[in-house]
């Protein structure tokens, strides 16, 4: 689009207005790619079921494509029980409340993400959203690491058949048929 040169001096638009041209605004930068923290971290994950499906958020590789799917949840804070961390993390990421929290099992997850090693102790819980509308929707709005995204209902049969990657490894073994 041609510049009409009607902007005020020092507007920062990037066009040469002569000697009074002000500095350009800073260029926005993408956030650095996510890497494991390099310490053992405790995580609480919620398994919310609907007719052979569980709701999961996408896990992205650096190049952008989805490399797997993970149930919703988040880190356990120091001094917090994992069963208390789950409803807090779900509310922070979705704005939704949950109920009927029951421990399915605990996994030790040693993994590599984009060449960086990670180590998690994962508390997997079954739970239920108190809002019944979530169970009829195709997706659920979530915030992950400060970015808006969508969690989707993932067929467990595809995860068990190896047709999609469910994270963390071993989670499907904790889920009853």
C-alpha positions in Angstrom: 0.0 0.0 0.0 1.5 3.4 -1.0 2.4 5.7 1.8 0.5 9.0 1.6 3.0 11.0 3.8 0.2 12.5 5.8 1.5 11.0 9.1 3.0 13.3 11.7 6.8 13.6 12.1 8.4 10.9 14.1 5.3 8.6 13.6 7.5 5.5 13.5 5.8 4.1 10.4 9.1 3.2 8.8 9.0 5.6 5.9 11.5 8.4 5.5 9.9 11.7 6.7 13.2 13.5 6.6 15.5 14.4 9.5 12.6 14.4 12.0 11.8 10.7 11.5 11.4 9.0 14.9 12.5 5.6 15.9 10.6 2.6 14.5 8.5 0.7 17.0 10.1 -2.5 18.3 9.6 -5.6 16.2 7.5 -8.3 17.9 9.4 -11.5 18.5 8.0 -15.0 18.9 8.3 -16.6 22.3 11.1 -19.0 22.6 10.2 -22.7 21.9 9.2 -24.7 25.0 11.8 -27.0 26.5 11.7 -29.2 29.6 13.0 -27.4 32.7 15.9 -29.8 33.4 14.5 -30.7 36.8 12.0 -33.4 38.0 8.5 -31.8 38.0 5.2 -33.1 39.4 2.2 -32.8 37.1 -1.5 -33.5 37.7 -3.5 -34.5 34.6 -7.2 -35.0 34.3 -8.8 -37.7 32.2 -12.3 -36.5 31.2 -14.2 -39.2 29.2 -17.0 -39.1 26.7 -18.1 -42.2 24.7 -14.7 -43.7 24.2 -12.9 -40.4 23.9 -10.9 -38.2 26.2 -10.3 -34.4 25.9 -6.7 -33.5 25.2 -4.7 -30.5 24.2 -2.3 -30.6 21.3 1.5 -30.8 21.8 3.5 -29.0 19.2 7.0 -29.5 17.8 9.2 -26.5 17.0 8.2 -26.7 13.3 4.6 -26.2 14.2 2.8 -29.5 13.5 1.1 -31.4 16.3 3.3 -34.2 17.6 0.9 -35.6 20.1 -2.0 -35.1 22.5 -2.0 -34.7 26.3 -4.9 -34.6 28.8 -5.5 -31.3 30.5 -3.7 -30.4 33.7 -0.7 -28.7 35.0 2.2 -28.6 37.4 1.8 -29.3 41.1 3.0 -26.3 43.1 5.3 -26.7 46.1 3.2 -27.6 49.2 0.1 -28.5 47.1 -1.4 -31.9 46.8 -1.8 -33.2 43.3 -5.5 -33.7 43.8 -5.8 -30.0 44.6 -3.5 -28.9 41.8 -5.8 -30.5 39.1 -8.9 -28.4 39.7 -6.8 -25.3 40.0 -4.9 -26.0 36.8 -8.1 -26.9 34.9 -9.7 -23.7 36.0 -6.7 -21.6 35.1 -6.5 -23.1 31.6 -10.2 -23.5 30.7 -12.2 -21.4 33.2 -14.2 -24.6 34.0 -14.8 -26.3 37.3 -14.5 -30.1 37.8 -15.7 -32.7 40.2 -15.4 -36.5 41.0 -11.6 -36.5 41.1 -10.2 -40.0 41.5 -6.6 -41.1 41.2 -6.0 -43.5 38.3 -2.3 -44.0 38.9 1.1 -42.4 38.9 3.6 -42.5 36.0 7.3 -41.6 35.9 7.7 -39.9 32.5 11.3 -39.7 31.1 11.1 -38.2 27.7 12.9 -36.0 25.1 11.3 -33.0 23.5 13.1 -31.5 20.5 16.4 -32.9 21.8 16.0 -31.7 25.4 15.5 -34.3 28.2 12.5 -34.0 30.5 11.5 -35.8 33.7 8.0 -35.8 35.2 6.1 -37.5 37.9 2.6 -37.6 36.5 -0.5 -38.0 38.7 -3.3 -39.1 36.4 -6.8 -38.6 37.7 -10.3 -39.3 36.3 -12.6 -36.3 36.7 -15.7 -34.8 35.4 -16.5 -31.2 34.1 -19.4 -29.7 36.1 -20.6 -27.9 32.9 -22.5 -30.6 30.9 -22.2 -28.5 27.7 -18.5 -29.4 27.4 -19.6 -33.0 26.7 -21.6 -32.0 23.6 -19.0 -29.6 22.2 -16.4 -30.6 19.6 -13.6 -28.6 21.3 -12.8 -26.7 24.5 -10.9 -23.4 24.6 -7.7 -23.7 26.6 -4.8 -21.5 27.4 -1.4 -23.2 27.3 1.8 -21.4 28.3 -0.1 -18.1 27.8 -1.3 -18.9 24.3 -4.9 -19.7 23.3 -5.6 -23.1 21.8 -8.3 -25.8 21.5 -8.5 -29.1 23.3 -10.3 -31.8 21.4 -12.0 -35.1 22.1 -9.5 -37.8 21.1 -10.7 -41.4 20.4 -8.9 -43.8 22.8 -9.1 -46.6 20.2 -6.8 -44.6 17.9 -4.3 -44.0 20.8 -4.4 -47.7 21.7 -3.8 -48.7 18.0 -0.9 -46.3 17.8 -2.6 -44.1 15.2 -2.1 -41.0 17.4 0.4 -40.3 20.1 -1.1 -39.9 23.6 1.2 -38.3 26.1 2.7 -39.1 28.5 3.8 -42.6 27.5 2.0 -45.3 29.5 -1.1 -43.3 30.1 -3.3 -45.6 28.0 -2.3 -48.5 30.2 -3.9 -46.7 33.2 -7.2 -46.1 31.4 -9.9 -48.8 31.6 -11.5 -50.0 28.4 
